Amino acid sequence: MEQEYVLITDFCTSHDIETHFILQLYDNGLVDIVLKENSYYLPLKQLPKAEKIVRLYSELDINLEGIEVITQLLKRIEKMQAEIIYLKNKLDLYE
């Protein structure tokens, strides 16, 4: 199954941001982009993450460094939540 992509210029136009911002996100490891035929594309699986970051940037006026911290903290929270579920399930076995 071939992965689908969105042209970054289309994404940026629809979200009223500059292409340079998405390239900065890529440079900082916050999103993945693909270069095909001299154009940059955003994988569809990255859209929710990219849209969340754009909202943080444009609506809440959070800078790139703040976005990096927020995304790292959200990853840690998700990991901890998964661990809590695992431990609760394990505890249920002993009750």
C-alpha positions as CSV (number, residue, x, y, z in Angstrom):
1,M,0.0,0.0,0.0
2,E,1.5,3.3,-1.0
3,Q,1.5,6.1,1.5
4,E,-0.4,9.3,0.5
5,Y,1.0,12.8,0.8
6,V,-0.1,16.4,0.8
7,L,1.9,19.0,-1.0
8,I,3.4,21.3,1.7
9,T,2.5,24.4,-0.3
10,D,-1.2,23.3,-0.3
11,F,-1.1,22.6,3.5
12,C,0.5,26.0,4.1
13,T,-2.0,27.9,2.0
14,S,-4.9,26.3,3.7
15,H,-3.5,27.0,7.1
16,D,-2.3,30.5,6.2
17,I,1.3,29.9,7.2
18,E,4.6,30.1,5.4
19,T,6.3,27.0,3.9
20,H,9.5,28.0,5.8
21,F,7.7,27.2,9.1
22,I,7.0,23.6,8.1
23,L,10.6,23.2,7.0
24,Q,11.7,24.5,10.4
25,L,9.5,21.9,12.0
26,Y,11.2,19.2,9.9
27,D,14.7,20.6,10.8
28,N,13.8,20.3,14.5
29,G,12.4,16.8,14.1
30,L,8.8,17.7,14.8
31,V,7.3,16.5,11.5
32,D,8.4,14.2,8.7
33,I,8.5,15.5,5.1
34,V,9.3,13.8,1.8
35,L,11.0,15.3,-1.2
36,K,9.6,14.1,-4.5
37,E,10.2,15.6,-7.9
38,N,11.6,18.9,-6.4
39,S,8.5,19.4,-4.2
40,Y,8.1,18.8,-0.5
41,Y,5.2,16.6,0.8
42,L,3.8,15.9,4.2
43,P,2.7,12.3,4.8
44,L,-1.1,12.1,5.6
45,K,-0.3,10.4,8.9
46,Q,1.6,13.6,9.9
47,L,-1.4,15.9,9.3
48,P,-3.0,15.7,12.8
49,K,0.4,16.4,14.4
50,A,1.2,19.3,12.0
51,E,-2.2,20.8,12.4
52,K,-1.8,20.7,16.2
53,I,1.5,22.4,16.0
54,V,0.2,25.1,13.6
55,R,-2.6,25.8,16.1
56,L,-0.1,26.2,18.9
57,Y,2.0,28.5,16.8
58,S,-0.7,30.7,15.2
59,E,-3.6,30.7,17.7
60,L,-1.6,30.6,21.0
61,D,1.5,32.4,19.6
62,I,3.9,29.8,21.0
63,N,7.4,29.9,19.5
64,L,9.2,26.9,18.0
65,E,11.2,26.2,21.2
66,G,8.0,26.2,23.2
67,I,6.4,23.8,20.7
68,E,9.3,21.5,21.0
69,V,8.9,21.4,24.8
70,I,5.2,20.9,24.5
71,T,5.5,18.0,22.1
72,Q,8.1,16.3,24.2
73,L,5.9,16.6,27.3
74,L,2.9,15.2,25.4
75,K,5.0,12.2,24.3
76,R,6.0,11.6,27.9
77,I,2.4,11.8,29.1
78,E,1.2,9.4,26.4
79,K,4.0,7.0,27.4
80,M,3.2,7.3,31.1
81,Q,-0.5,6.7,30.4
82,A,0.3,3.5,28.5
83,E,2.4,2.4,31.3
84,I,-0.4,3.0,33.8
85,I,-2.8,1.0,31.8
86,Y,-0.3,-1.8,31.5
87,L,0.3,-1.8,35.3
88,K,-3.4,-1.7,36.1
89,N,-4.0,-4.7,33.8
90,K,-1.1,-6.5,35.5
91,L,-2.5,-5.6,38.9
92,D,-6.0,-7.0,37.9
93,L,-4.4,-10.4,37.4
94,Y,-3.3,-10.6,41.0
95,E,-6.6,-9.4,42.5
